[in-house]
């Protein structure tokens, strides 16, 4: 199986927390890479079965959505969404988008914890050699939810928030994002 680090067309730019919006966008690239790896894994085990590469790919996807994704969501909930709510309180479209994005976080976390994580863990631990139709459906739903969510953020939330957050606020935002990761 091809390592996820060598998937064609998937590259995450190197940015630091001194550029918090670029860091958030780079996280989106990593989400997409992890979802792509999940798709590759699903196809791989259908044709070749489960081997060490498949188990490692399952662990890689699981690790990303266990560790990095919750921090990313927290970054948005502490910095991006409040900035939008403060700046655009009278804009029903922006407020609806923020509400939808918050609900997405809850739905993605729920689906991850209820089905997706357990399916990947079972495969990685050798307790399962294929995915059930219900698990396959959960993977599809999880990926579709993330795809739509990322589109909303990249095309709406981030550009609007970036305009409303000063350079000093962005510096503080980046420092807080970095500190949360050092605590883990």
Rosetta blueprint (number, residue, H / E / L):
1 X L
2 X L
3 X L
4 X H
5 X H
6 X H
7 X L
8 X L
9 X L
10 X L
11 X L
12 X L
13 X L
14 X L
15 X L
16 X L
17 X L
18 X L
19 X L
20 X H
21 X H
22 X H
23 X H
24 X H
25 X H
26 X H
27 X H
28 X H
29 X H
30 X H
31 X H
32 X H
33 X H
34 X H
35 X H
36 X H
37 X H
38 X H
39 X H
40 X H
41 X H
42 X H
43 X H
44 X H
45 X H
46 X H
47 X H
48 X H
49 X L
50 X L
51 X L
52 X H
53 X H
54 X H
55 X H
56 X H
57 X H
58 X H
59 X H
60 X H
61 X H
62 X H
63 X H
64 X H
65 X H
66 X H
67 X H
68 X H
69 X H
70 X H
71 X H
72 X H
73 X H
74 X H
75 X H
76 X H
77 X H
78 X H
79 X H
80 X H
81 X H
82 X H
83 X H
84 X H
85 X H
86 X H
87 X H
88 X L
89 X L
90 X L
91 X L
92 X H
93 X H
94 X H
95 X H
96 X H
97 X H
98 X H
99 X H
100 X H
101 X H
102 X H
103 X H
104 X H
105 X H
106 X H
107 X H
108 X H
109 X H
110 X H
111 X H
112 X H
113 X H
114 X H
115 X H
116 X H
117 X H
118 X H
119 X H
120 X H
121 X H
122 X H
123 X H
124 X H
125 X L
126 X L
127 X L
128 X L
129 X L
130 X L
131 X L
132 X L
133 X H
134 X H
135 X H
136 X H
137 X H
138 X H
139 X H
140 X H
141 X H
142 X H
143 X H
144 X H
145 X H
146 X H
147 X H
148 X H
149 X H
150 X H
151 X H
152 X H
153 X H
154 X H
155 X H
156 X H
157 X H
158 X H
159 X H
160 X H
161 X H
162 X H
163 X H
164 X H
165 X L
166 X L
167 X H
168 X H
169 X H
170 X H
171 X H
172 X H
173 X H
174 X H
175 X H
176 X H
177 X H
178 X H
179 X H
180 X H
181 X H
182 X H
183 X L
184 X L
